């Protein structure tokens, strides 16, 4: 893997208060193919993940959001303020977001503010057999403004049988 510290006039870090880094992770045959952009102050984030003519809808991530490792948030998905995505959550406009308390589908690809969400699956029957399709499961709603205490979050996840 190759990381870069190159700067470019007119690049994403031209506005003050932004930092960026790029790394080659093997998505493309050669060169940098994954970027990280960080704001030094609170900011609303939106991103496009393609340079194709048919561009994906922006991903919107609210303030005070925690996103666990190996999550995929793509193609116009939205994560509300203060939410926590557990490890490996897949979120896009085709993924149902389900409330564990009620079993109701609250949206597709949109995590409501102040929600703790884990990756889950819903059983579906097809002519070829029974299959499990991915969904994002809201296991707890936080009080607006509630801080993310990592030890408390780990306890909540463990209480629901989620590896931490």
C-alpha positions as CSV (number, residue, x, y, z in Angstrom):
1,X,0.0,0.0,0.0
2,X,1.2,3.5,-0.8
3,X,0.1,6.6,1.1
4,X,0.5,10.1,-0.1
5,X,1.1,13.4,1.4
6,X,1.1,15.3,-1.9
7,X,-0.8,18.5,-2.1
8,X,-2.3,20.0,-5.3
9,X,-3.3,23.5,-6.0
10,X,-7.1,23.6,-6.2
11,X,-7.5,20.3,-4.4
12,X,-9.9,19.3,-1.7
13,X,-7.6,20.8,1.0
14,X,-7.5,24.2,-0.6
15,X,-10.2,25.6,1.8
16,X,-8.6,26.2,5.2
17,X,-9.6,23.7,7.9
18,X,-9.6,20.5,5.8
19,X,-7.1,17.7,5.7
20,X,-7.0,14.7,3.3
21,X,-5.1,11.5,2.6
22,X,-5.2,8.9,-0.1
23,X,-4.2,5.3,-0.2
24,X,-4.1,2.5,-2.8
25,X,-6.2,-0.4,-1.5
26,X,-6.5,-2.4,-4.7
27,X,-9.8,-1.2,-6.0
28,X,-8.0,0.1,-9.1
29,X,-5.1,-1.7,-10.8
30,X,-2.7,1.0,-9.9
31,X,-2.6,4.3,-8.0
32,X,-4.7,5.8,-5.2
33,X,-8.2,4.6,-5.0
34,X,-9.5,5.5,-1.5
35,X,-9.6,9.0,0.1
36,X,-10.2,10.3,3.5
37,X,-11.3,14.0,4.0
38,X,-11.4,15.5,7.5
39,X,-12.8,18.8,8.6
40,X,-11.0,20.4,11.6
41,X,-14.4,21.8,12.7
42,X,-17.9,20.3,12.7
43,X,-19.2,20.1,9.1
44,X,-22.0,18.4,7.2
45,X,-20.5,15.8,4.9
46,X,-21.5,14.8,1.4
47,X,-19.6,12.7,-1.1
48,X,-19.6,11.4,-4.6
49,X,-17.9,8.1,-5.1
50,X,-17.5,7.9,-8.9
51,X,-16.1,9.9,-11.8
52,X,-18.5,8.2,-14.2
53,X,-21.0,10.3,-16.2
54,X,-23.8,8.6,-14.2
55,X,-22.9,9.8,-10.7
56,X,-24.1,8.3,-7.5
57,X,-26.3,10.4,-5.2
58,X,-24.3,12.0,-2.3
59,X,-23.9,10.2,1.0
60,X,-25.0,12.4,3.8
61,X,-23.5,11.8,7.3
62,X,-24.7,14.0,10.2
63,X,-22.7,15.5,13.1
64,X,-21.5,13.4,16.0
65,X,-21.8,10.1,14.1
66,X,-19.7,7.0,14.9
67,X,-19.2,4.6,12.0
68,X,-17.7,1.2,12.8
69,X,-15.0,-0.6,10.8
70,X,-15.9,-2.2,7.5
71,X,-19.1,-0.3,7.1
72,X,-20.3,0.5,3.6
73,X,-22.4,3.6,3.3
74,X,-23.0,4.3,-0.4
75,X,-25.2,5.6,-3.2
76,X,-27.2,8.3,-1.4
77,X,-27.5,6.7,2.0
78,X,-28.0,9.1,4.9
79,X,-26.9,8.8,8.6
80,X,-28.7,11.1,11.0
81,X,-26.9,13.2,13.7
82,X,-25.6,11.3,16.7
83,X,-26.1,7.8,15.2
84,X,-23.8,4.9,15.7
85,X,-23.2,2.3,13.0
86,X,-21.8,-1.0,14.3
87,X,-19.1,-2.9,12.6
88,X,-19.9,-4.0,9.1
89,X,-23.2,-2.2,8.5
90,X,-24.2,-2.0,4.8
91,X,-26.3,1.0,4.0
92,X,-27.6,2.1,0.6
93,X,-31.1,3.1,-0.7
94,X,-32.0,-0.5,-1.2
95,X,-31.3,-1.7,2.4
96,X,-34.2,-1.6,4.8
97,X,-33.7,0.1,8.1
98,X,-35.8,-1.8,10.7
99,X,-36.7,-0.8,14.3
100,X,-36.0,-3.9,16.5
101,X,-38.6,-2.7,19.1
102,X,-41.5,-2.8,16.6
103,X,-40.2,-4.8,13.6
104,X,-41.3,-1.9,11.4
105,X,-39.3,-0.8,8.4
106,X,-38.6,2.9,9.1
107,X,-36.8,3.7,5.9
108,X,-34.6,2.4,3.1
109,X,-31.0,3.6,3.4
110,X,-31.7,6.3,6.0
111,X,-30.7,5.9,9.6
112,X,-32.8,8.3,11.9
113,X,-30.9,10.6,14.2
114,X,-29.6,9.2,17.5
115,X,-29.9,5.5,16.6
116,X,-27.6,2.6,17.3
117,X,-27.6,0.4,14.3
118,X,-26.2,-3.1,13.6
119,X,-26.0,-5.3,10.5
120,X,-28.7,-7.9,10.5
121,X,-30.7,-10.1,8.0
122,X,-34.3,-10.8,7.2
123,X,-35.4,-14.2,6.2
124,X,-37.1,-14.4,2.8
125,X,-38.5,-17.3,0.9
126,X,-38.0,-17.7,-2.9
127,X,-38.9,-20.5,-5.3
128,X,-35.2,-21.7,-4.9
129,X,-35.3,-21.8,-1.1
130,X,-35.0,-19.6,2.0
131,X,-32.5,-16.8,2.0
132,X,-31.4,-14.1,4.4
133,X,-31.3,-10.6,2.9
134,X,-29.3,-7.8,4.6
135,X,-30.9,-5.0,6.6
136,X,-29.8,-2.4,9.1
137,X,-31.3,-3.0,12.5
138,X,-31.9,-0.1,15.0
139,X,-31.3,-1.8,18.4
140,X,-31.6,1.4,20.5
141,X,-32.6,5.0,20.2
142,X,-30.4,7.5,22.1
143,X,-31.6,10.7,23.7
144,X,-30.8,13.6,21.5
145,X,-27.4,15.0,22.5
146,X,-26.4,11.8,24.4
147,X,-22.6,11.4,24.1
148,X,-21.1,8.2,22.8
149,X,-19.5,6.5,25.7
150,X,-17.5,3.6,24.1
151,X,-17.8,1.3,27.2
152,X,-21.6,1.9,27.3
153,X,-21.9,1.4,23.6
154,X,-20.0,-1.9,23.9
155,X,-22.3,-3.0,26.7
156,X,-25.4,-2.2,24.5
157,X,-24.0,-4.1,21.6
158,X,-23.0,-7.1,23.8
159,X,-26.5,-7.1,25.3
160,X,-27.9,-7.7,21.8
161,X,-25.4,-10.4,20.9
162,X,-23.2,-8.2,18.7
163,X,-19.4,-8.8,18.7
164,X,-17.4,-5.8,19.8
